[in-house]
Amino acid sequence: MLGRKKKQSPRAKAGAADTLISKEAKIVGNINFTGVLYVDGYVKGDISSDEFENSLLTIGQNGCVEGEINVPHIMIFGRVKGDVHALEHVELMSDARIEGNVYYKLIEMAMGAEVNGQMVHKEDKQKLLGHHKKLDAGDSSDNNSAEEAKTSEKKDKLAKELP
């Protein structure tokens, strides 16, 4: 226990934002951030994160984003016009309104939230181990040799039946 650092999740930092876009702010352009971003204003542009594990984007009740979002953890209270790519987790609150597709690994959706688009579950692709490929190749060669043996048996039978 001593000397060990706990890996902090973005939820632990949800109360404090590294970057705040206030209710009165209007931004036109793409945003790339690390840590925690809280948007309560208007953003016209794409939002993405440099960190692929711990970044959190929160769109407040007054927040509106027109553009594509690509962030691991997302909480939406406001509006989004564009596709949402939650690489880990997305949480849609009751007032959330999304006009676009939602791509997610894990999702939480409160009663009243709206998604006008497709909801697509993204799963981690399973990695094949090296020995699985060898077994598959061995199986196909065994199948081929078995088929060749059957074919030669049929030829032998036909040769005996012919005068």
C-alpha positions as CSV (number, residue, x, y, z in Angstrom):
1,M,0.0,0.0,0.0
2,L,2.8,2.4,0.8
3,G,4.6,3.7,-2.2
4,R,1.9,2.5,-4.6
5,K,0.1,5.1,-6.7
6,K,-3.5,4.4,-7.6
7,K,-4.3,4.9,-11.2
8,Q,-6.7,7.9,-11.2
9,S,-9.8,7.6,-13.3
10,P,-11.3,10.6,-15.0
11,R,-14.4,10.3,-12.8
12,A,-12.2,11.1,-9.8
13,K,-11.4,14.4,-11.4
14,A,-14.9,15.1,-12.7
15,G,-15.4,18.0,-10.2
16,A,-12.3,19.9,-11.4
17,A,-11.7,20.9,-15.0
18,D,-8.3,21.5,-16.5
19,T,-9.9,23.6,-19.2
20,L,-13.2,25.4,-19.1
21,I,-15.2,26.9,-22.0
22,S,-17.8,29.1,-20.2
23,K,-21.4,29.7,-21.1
24,E,-20.6,33.0,-22.8
25,A,-17.7,31.7,-25.0
26,K,-18.0,30.9,-28.7
27,I,-15.2,29.0,-30.3
28,V,-14.8,28.3,-34.0
29,G,-12.0,25.7,-34.7
30,N,-10.8,22.3,-33.6
31,I,-9.9,21.6,-30.0
32,N,-7.3,19.1,-28.9
33,F,-6.8,18.6,-25.2
34,T,-5.5,16.5,-22.4
35,G,-7.0,16.0,-18.9
36,V,-10.5,17.3,-18.3
37,L,-12.4,19.7,-20.6
38,Y,-15.7,21.2,-19.6
39,V,-17.7,22.9,-22.4
40,D,-20.7,25.1,-21.3
41,G,-20.4,27.4,-24.3
42,Y,-20.6,27.0,-28.1
43,V,-17.9,25.1,-30.1
44,K,-18.0,24.8,-33.9
45,G,-15.3,22.3,-34.7
46,D,-14.0,18.9,-33.8
47,I,-12.9,18.0,-30.3
48,S,-10.3,15.3,-29.6
49,S,-8.0,14.2,-26.9
50,D,-4.3,13.4,-26.9
51,E,-4.6,11.0,-24.0
52,F,-6.2,7.7,-25.0
53,E,-7.2,6.6,-21.5
54,N,-7.8,9.3,-18.9
55,S,-9.2,12.3,-20.8
56,L,-12.8,13.4,-19.9
57,L,-15.0,15.7,-21.9
58,T,-18.1,17.1,-20.2
59,I,-20.6,19.1,-22.2
60,G,-22.7,21.1,-19.8
61,Q,-26.4,21.9,-20.0
62,N,-25.7,25.2,-21.9
63,G,-23.0,23.5,-24.0
64,C,-23.4,23.0,-27.7
65,V,-20.9,21.3,-30.0
66,E,-21.1,21.2,-33.8
67,G,-18.5,18.8,-34.9
68,E,-17.0,15.3,-34.4
69,I,-16.0,14.3,-30.9
70,N,-13.2,11.7,-30.3
71,V,-12.5,11.3,-26.6
72,P,-12.2,8.3,-24.3
73,H,-14.7,9.4,-21.6
74,I,-17.6,11.7,-22.4
75,M,-20.5,13.1,-20.3
76,I,-23.2,15.0,-22.2
77,F,-25.8,17.2,-20.5
78,G,-26.2,19.5,-23.5
79,R,-26.3,19.3,-27.4
80,V,-24.1,17.7,-30.0
81,K,-24.5,18.0,-33.8
82,G,-22.0,15.5,-35.1
83,D,-20.7,12.0,-34.5
84,V,-19.6,11.1,-31.0
85,H,-16.7,8.5,-30.6
86,A,-16.4,7.5,-27.0
87,L,-13.3,5.3,-27.0
88,E,-14.2,4.0,-23.5
89,H,-17.3,5.3,-21.9
90,V,-20.1,7.7,-22.7
91,E,-22.8,9.0,-20.4
92,L,-25.9,10.7,-21.7
93,M,-27.9,12.7,-19.2
94,S,-31.7,13.3,-19.4
95,D,-31.3,16.6,-21.3
96,A,-28.7,15.3,-23.7
97,R,-29.6,15.8,-27.4
98,I,-27.4,14.3,-30.1
99,E,-27.8,14.7,-33.9
100,G,-25.4,12.2,-35.2
101,N,-24.0,8.7,-34.7
102,V,-22.7,7.5,-31.3
103,Y,-19.8,5.0,-31.3
104,Y,-19.2,3.6,-27.8
105,K,-17.6,0.8,-25.9
106,L,-19.7,1.4,-22.7
107,I,-22.8,3.6,-22.5
108,E,-25.1,5.0,-19.8
109,M,-28.2,6.7,-21.0
110,A,-30.7,8.5,-18.7
111,M,-34.4,8.5,-19.4
112,G,-35.2,11.5,-21.7
113,A,-31.9,11.6,-23.5
114,E,-32.2,11.7,-27.3
115,V,-30.0,10.3,-30.1
116,N,-31.0,11.1,-33.6
117,G,-28.6,8.7,-35.4
118,Q,-27.2,5.3,-35.1
119,M,-25.8,3.8,-31.9
120,V,-22.8,1.6,-32.7
121,H,-21.1,-0.6,-30.2
122,K,-17.4,-0.9,-30.7
123,E,-15.7,-3.9,-29.2
124,D,-12.0,-4.5,-28.8
125,K,-10.8,-6.9,-31.4
126,Q,-9.4,-10.1,-30.0
127,K,-5.8,-10.8,-30.9
128,L,-4.9,-14.2,-32.2
129,L,-1.9,-15.9,-30.8
130,G,0.8,-17.1,-33.2
131,H,0.1,-20.8,-32.6
132,H,-3.5,-20.4,-33.6
133,K,-2.4,-19.4,-37.1
134,K,-0.2,-22.5,-37.3
135,L,-3.0,-24.8,-36.2
136,D,-5.4,-23.3,-38.8
137,A,-2.8,-23.8,-41.5
138,G,-2.2,-27.4,-40.4
139,D,-5.9,-28.1,-40.4
140,S,-6.3,-26.9,-43.9
141,S,-3.3,-29.0,-45.1
142,D,-4.8,-32.1,-43.3
143,N,-8.1,-31.4,-45.0
144,N,-6.4,-31.1,-48.4
145,S,-4.6,-34.4,-48.0
146,A,-7.8,-36.1,-46.9
147,E,-9.6,-34.8,-49.9
148,E,-6.8,-35.9,-52.2
149,A,-7.0,-39.4,-50.7
150,K,-10.7,-39.6,-51.3
151,T,-10.3,-38.4,-54.9
152,S,-7.6,-41.0,-55.6
153,E,-9.9,-43.7,-54.1
154,K,-12.7,-42.7,-56.5
155,K,-10.3,-42.8,-59.5
156,D,-9.3,-46.3,-58.5
157,K,-12.9,-47.5,-58.2
158,L,-13.7,-46.0,-61.6
159,A,-10.6,-47.6,-63.2
160,K,-11.8,-51.0,-61.9
161,E,-15.3,-50.6,-63.2
162,L,-14.3,-49.5,-66.7
163,P,-13.6,-52.4,-69.3
